[in-house]
Amino acid sequence: MINSQPPSGMRDTLPNALRQKQRIINQIKNIFEKFNYDPIDTPVLERVEVLKGKFSSEEENEKLIFQIQKRGEKSEEGNDLGLRYDLTVPLARFYVEYQDKLPKVFKRYCIDKVWRAERPGKGRYKEFYQCDIDTINSDSNLVEVETFIVLIEALKLFNFKNLSLKVSSRDFLLKFLESFQIKDLKSFMTILDKQDKIGFEGVLKELIEKGFDENISKNILNLLQNETEFENYCKDKPEIQNVINQIKEIIDLTKPFLGDTNIYFCKTLVRGFDYYTSTVFEFYSDDLQSTIAGGGRYDKLTSIFNDQKIPACGGSIGIERIFGLLENQEIQNEKQSVLIALFDESMKKDCLELLNILTQNNINSEIYLSADKLGDQIKYALSKGCKYLIIYGPDEKQKGIITLKNLETKEQIEINKEKIIEAIKF
């Protein structure tokens, strides 16, 4: 027998849960549209060289990319296509290809599935949704500010409490660490990015284990924790101070529009992908102990296609995290609908005419497909979450009436057939 379960790290979605997901996606889309972002659609498959273009490490590529073997006679030549692992690399390719047909500054959103060849775990899947907004071809810091405002507007839909917005810059950290003659910047930053999970003591321990000088590492971490000492260290270093001022301006511009959300300069924030060039940010929920949105500026990503460094900045809502929260709640059926009972096989045509009346008036409806016992038909209606059951048999037809049963209140009435639309209320 063939296993009927979905592949490891992937999930099926039942109708009510999918309807709930679609409602959430549509609400977020409406907010993105309100701020004048445009939708685009790109293939789920990309050329392997496109997907590998932003990483120098083959190990990272192997963790991310589902590669697809060439077909037919060319099958021995290796892999030429792969499933997209995010929505940002396809956007960069899309922009380079069509920039002459797009506005000077292009603002896009996309909510769609991506795939990563990582080992699945709790809350981590090989197939999942991403929910992105991006702005391309502007280096104005208003892009960051608008991105923050749009994302917080979307997050308000879910009544998150105790939110904070961490803002930093890769450019800041690079210049700051270079001032200490740190050579392996990537490794140092990768460990530093774990600070919110393992604390500064844990970061120091890992840095020493990685071979970084203990005294220099202690000095760096002490400055990052002590604001007065940090300011004194940076004030006579213009390159570092200029970046700090840029971050502070973004924070000052954003603060009046965030409501109760706390925004601050988080000096240890790095974020994972290598394509970020300067601003990086995360929305963090203290209640959930989890990041629920994040992103940053990536001003060099298009250069893998044409050597042009086009400024770009974007953010992504952790929509799968939100879906996961909803899965822990009882999912209500949000589809308001009607079942037309088939009381007698001779009533097929009459029931179809009634179905047409209902659907033409935008009432979700269906006919029970065989003349089973009425109890079985009611059971089916309840399993579908129908609010109403219509009984229209030969007796009702002769009298010119319809029996309408409210399955929620158990109330049952007889009405003229012509008044059925008026009687159905959701």
C-alpha positions in Angstrom: 0.0 0.0 0.0 1.2 3.5 -0.8 1.6 5.9 2.2 -1.2 8.5 2.1 0.6 11.0 4.3 2.2 14.1 2.8 6.0 14.2 2.4 8.0 14.9 5.6 8.1 18.6 6.4 5.0 19.3 4.4 1.3 19.6 5.4 -2.2 19.1 4.1 -4.8 21.8 5.0 -8.4 21.0 5.8 -11.2 23.2 4.3 -12.0 25.3 7.4 -8.3 25.9 8.2 -7.6 26.8 4.6 -10.5 29.2 4.6 -9.2 30.9 7.7 -5.7 31.2 6.1 -7.2 32.7 3.0 -9.1 35.2 5.1 -5.9 36.3 6.9 -4.0 36.5 3.6 -6.8 38.7 2.0 -6.8 41.0 5.0 -3.1 41.5 4.8 -3.3 42.0 1.0 -5.9 44.8 1.5 -3.5 46.6 3.8 -0.6 46.3 1.3 -2.9 47.6 -1.4 -4.0 50.5 0.8 -0.3 51.6 0.9 -0.1 51.3 -2.9 2.0 48.2 -3.2 1.5 46.2 -6.4 1.2 42.4 -6.6 3.5 40.3 -8.8 3.7 36.6 -9.6 6.9 34.6 -10.4 7.5 30.9 -11.1 8.0 28.6 -8.2 11.0 27.3 -10.1 14.1 29.3 -10.8 17.4 28.5 -12.5 19.9 27.1 -10.0 22.5 29.8 -10.8 19.9 32.4 -9.8 19.2 30.7 -6.5 22.8 30.2 -5.7 23.9 33.6 -6.8 23.7 35.3 -3.4 25.6 32.8 -1.4 29.3 31.9 -1.4 28.9 28.8 0.6 27.9 25.6 -1.1 26.9 24.3 2.3 24.3 27.0 2.7 23.0 26.2 -0.8 22.6 22.5 0.0 20.6 23.4 3.1 18.2 25.7 1.2 17.7 24.5 -2.4 15.5 21.7 -3.6 17.3 21.0 -6.9 15.6 19.3 -9.9 17.3 16.8 -12.1 17.4 17.5 -15.8 15.0 15.4 -17.8 15.4 12.9 -20.7 18.6 12.6 -22.5 20.2 15.4 -20.5 19.5 13.7 -17.1 23.2 13.0 -16.5 24.1 16.6 -16.8 23.0 17.5 -13.3 20.5 20.0 -12.0 19.4 23.1 -13.8 16.3 24.2 -11.8 15.4 24.6 -8.2 12.4 25.5 -6.0 12.5 29.1 -4.8 13.5 29.3 -1.1 12.3 32.9 -0.6 10.4 35.6 -2.5 13.3 38.2 -2.6 15.7 36.6 -5.1 12.9 36.0 -7.6 11.9 39.7 -7.1 15.4 40.8 -7.9 15.4 38.7 -11.1 11.9 40.0 -12.0 12.9 43.7 -11.5 16.1 43.4 -13.7 14.0 41.7 -16.4 11.1 44.2 -16.5 12.4 47.4 -15.0 11.7 49.4 -18.2 8.0 48.5 -17.8 7.8 49.3 -14.1 7.6 52.6 -12.2 10.8 54.4 -11.3 10.3 53.3 -7.7 8.7 49.9 -7.7 6.7 48.8 -4.6 5.5 45.2 -4.6 3.9 42.6 -2.3 3.8 38.8 -2.6 2.2 36.2 -0.3 3.0 32.7 -1.6 4.7 29.4 -0.9 8.5 28.8 -0.8 10.5 25.6 -0.2 13.6 24.9 1.7 15.6 21.6 1.9 16.2 21.9 5.6 15.6 19.3 8.2 12.0 19.8 9.5 11.4 20.4 13.2 8.9 22.0 15.6 7.5 25.0 13.8 9.8 24.5 10.8 8.6 23.0 7.5 10.1 22.4 4.1 7.1 24.1 2.5 5.6 27.3 3.9 4.2 30.7 3.1 6.1 34.0 3.0 4.4 37.4 3.2 6.6 40.1 1.8 6.6 43.8 0.8 9.6 45.4 -0.9 10.5 48.8 -2.4 13.1 48.9 -5.2 15.2 51.8 -6.6 15.1 54.3 -3.7 17.8 54.9 -1.1 15.6 57.2 0.9 15.2 56.3 4.6 11.5 56.9 4.1 11.4 53.4 2.6 12.4 51.9 5.9 9.9 54.1 7.8 7.0 53.2 5.4 7.9 49.5 5.6 7.7 49.6 9.4 4.4 51.5 9.3 2.8 49.0 6.8 4.0 45.9 8.7 2.7 47.2 12.1 -0.7 48.0 10.4 -0.8 44.4 9.2 0.2 43.0 12.6 -2.6 45.0 14.3 -5.0 42.5 12.7 -3.9 39.8 15.1 -4.0 41.9 18.4 -0.3 41.1 19.3 0.6 42.6 22.6 4.0 43.9 23.9 5.6 44.3 20.5 9.0 45.8 20.0 10.8 46.8 16.9 14.5 46.2 16.8 16.5 48.3 14.3 20.2 48.0 13.4 22.5 48.1 10.4 24.9 45.6 9.0 27.0 48.6 7.9 27.2 49.7 11.5 28.4 46.3 12.8 30.9 45.9 10.0 32.5 49.3 10.7 32.3 48.8 14.5 34.0 45.4 14.4 36.6 46.5 11.8 37.7 49.2 14.3 38.8 46.3 16.5 40.7 44.6 13.5 38.3 41.7 13.6 39.1 39.6 10.5 36.4 36.9 10.3 33.5 39.4 10.4 30.9 36.9 9.2 31.6 34.4 12.0 31.7 37.1 14.7 28.4 38.6 13.5 26.7 35.2 13.2 27.6 34.4 16.9 26.6 38.0 18.0 23.2 37.5 16.4 22.4 34.8 18.9 22.6 37.3 21.8 18.8 37.4 22.3 18.8 33.6 22.7 22.0 32.8 24.7 22.8 36.2 26.3 26.1 38.0 26.2 27.8 35.3 28.3 26.8 32.7 25.8 28.1 34.9 23.0 31.4 35.4 24.7 31.8 31.7 25.3 31.1 30.9 21.6 33.5 33.6 20.4 36.3 32.2 22.5 35.5 28.7 21.3 35.7 30.0 17.7 39.2 31.4 18.4 38.5 35.1 18.8 40.7 37.0 21.3 39.0 36.9 24.7 40.0 40.4 25.8 39.0 42.0 22.5 35.7 40.1 22.5 35.0 41.2 26.1 35.7 44.8 25.2 33.4 44.7 22.2 30.5 43.1 24.2 31.0 45.5 27.1 30.7 48.5 24.8 27.5 47.0 23.2 25.9 46.8 26.6 27.1 50.1 28.1 25.5 53.1 26.4 27.7 55.8 27.8 31.0 53.9 27.0 29.6 53.0 23.6 28.8 56.7 22.8 32.3 57.8 24.0 33.9 55.1 21.8 32.0 56.0 18.7 31.9 59.9 18.9 35.4 60.3 17.4 34.9 57.7 14.7 32.9 59.5 11.9 32.3 56.4 9.8 30.6 54.6 12.7 28.8 57.7 14.0 27.3 58.6 10.6 25.6 55.1 10.4 24.4 55.4 14.0 22.9 58.8 13.1 21.1 57.3 10.1 19.6 54.6 12.3 18.5 57.1 14.9 16.8 59.3 12.2 14.8 56.3 11.0 13.7 55.5 14.6 12.7 59.1 15.2 10.7 59.3 12.0 8.9 56.1 12.7 8.2 56.4 16.5 5.1 58.7 16.2 3.3 56.1 14.0 3.9 52.9 16.0 1.4 53.3 18.8 2.4 51.1 21.8 5.1 49.3 19.9 8.6 50.1 21.4 11.2 50.9 18.8 14.9 50.9 19.6 18.5 50.5 18.3 19.5 46.9 18.8 23.2 46.8 18.3 23.5 43.0 18.1 20.9 42.4 15.5 22.3 40.9 12.3 19.7 38.6 10.7 20.5 35.6 8.7 20.8 36.2 5.0 24.0 37.5 3.4 22.2 39.8 1.0 21.4 42.5 3.7 23.7 45.5 3.2 22.7 48.1 5.8 19.4 48.5 7.7 18.0 45.3 9.4 15.0 45.0 11.7 12.7 42.6 13.5 9.3 42.9 15.2 9.5 40.9 18.4 6.6 39.7 20.6 7.5 39.4 24.3 4.3 37.4 24.9 5.1 34.8 22.2 8.9 35.0 22.8 9.3 35.1 19.1 10.1 37.3 16.1 7.0 37.8 14.0 8.3 40.0 11.2 11.6 41.2 9.9 13.7 42.3 7.0 16.2 44.9 5.9 17.9 46.7 3.1 19.7 44.8 0.3 21.2 47.2 -2.1 23.4 44.8 -4.1 21.2 41.8 -4.8 20.4 42.8 -8.4 24.1 42.9 -9.2 24.2 39.2 -9.6 22.3 39.7 -12.9 23.7 42.9 -14.4 26.4 44.3 -12.1 24.0 47.2 -11.2 23.6 47.9 -7.5 20.0 49.0 -7.3 18.8 50.1 -3.8 16.1 47.9 -2.3 14.5 47.3 1.1 11.7 45.0 2.3 10.1 43.2 5.1 8.4 39.9 5.7 5.6 38.9 8.2 6.1 35.5 9.8 2.7 34.4 8.5 3.4 30.7 9.3 3.9 31.7 12.9 0.4 33.3 12.8 -1.1 30.3 11.2 0.5 28.1 13.9 -1.2 30.2 16.6 -4.5 29.8 15.0 -4.1 26.0 14.7 -4.0 25.9 18.5 -7.4 27.5 18.7 -10.8 26.0 17.8 -11.3 26.8 14.1 -14.8 28.2 13.5 -16.5 27.5 10.2 -16.6 30.9 8.5 -18.5 29.8 5.4 -22.2 30.7 5.7 -24.1 28.4 3.5 -27.4 26.5 2.7 -28.1 22.8 2.0 -31.1 22.0 -0.2 -32.4 18.6 0.9 -33.3 16.2 -1.8 -36.6 14.9 -0.4 -37.6 12.9 -3.4 -35.8 11.8 -6.6 -38.6 13.4 -8.6 -37.6 16.8 -7.2 -34.1 17.0 -8.9 -35.1 19.6 -11.4 -37.0 21.7 -8.8 -34.0 21.6 -6.5 -31.6 22.7 -9.3 -33.9 25.7 -10.0 -33.9 26.6 -6.4 -30.1 26.2 -6.3 -29.8 28.6 -9.2 -32.0 31.2 -7.4 -29.8 31.0 -4.3 -26.4 31.2 -6.1 -27.5 33.9 -8.4 -28.2 35.9 -5.3 -24.7 35.2 -4.0 -25.8 32.7 -1.3 -23.4 29.7 -0.9 -25.5 26.7 -1.5 -25.5 23.0 -2.6 -27.9 20.2 -3.2 -27.8 16.9 -1.3 -27.1 14.4 -4.0 -29.4 11.5 -3.2 -32.8 11.1 -1.5 -31.5 9.7 1.8 -33.2 9.9 5.1 -33.7 13.5 6.3 -31.6 12.8 9.4 -28.6 11.8 7.2 -29.0 15.0 5.2 -29.1 17.1 8.3 -26.0 15.4 9.6 -24.2 16.2 6.3 -25.4 19.8 6.5 -23.9 20.1 10.0 -20.6 18.6 8.9 -20.4 21.2 6.2 -21.2 24.0 8.7 -24.4 25.0 6.9 -26.6 27.5 8.7 -29.8 26.6 6.9 -31.5 23.5 5.5 -34.1 23.8 2.8 -36.8 21.1 2.5 -38.7 21.3 -0.8 -40.6 18.1 -1.5 -43.7 17.3 -3.5 -46.0 18.5 -0.7 -44.2 21.8 -0.4 -44.2 22.3 -4.2 -48.0 21.7 -4.4 -48.5 24.3 -1.6 -46.1 26.8 -3.1 -44.0 26.9 0.0 -40.6 26.0 1.3 -39.6 24.7 4.7 -36.5 26.6 6.0 -34.7 25.2 9.0 -32.1 27.2 10.9 -29.6 24.5 12.0 -28.1 26.8 14.7 -31.3 27.8 16.5 -33.4 24.7 15.4 -36.1 27.1 14.4 -38.2 25.9 11.4 -40.6 28.0 9.3 -42.7 27.7 6.2 -42.5 30.5 3.7 -43.6 31.3 0.2 -41.0 30.2 -2.4 -40.7 33.8 -3.7 -39.6 35.0 -0.3 -36.7 32.6 0.3 -34.0 35.1 -0.3 -35.5 37.6 2.2 -35.7 34.8 4.8 -32.1 33.7 4.7 -30.0 35.9 7.0 -26.3 35.5 7.8 
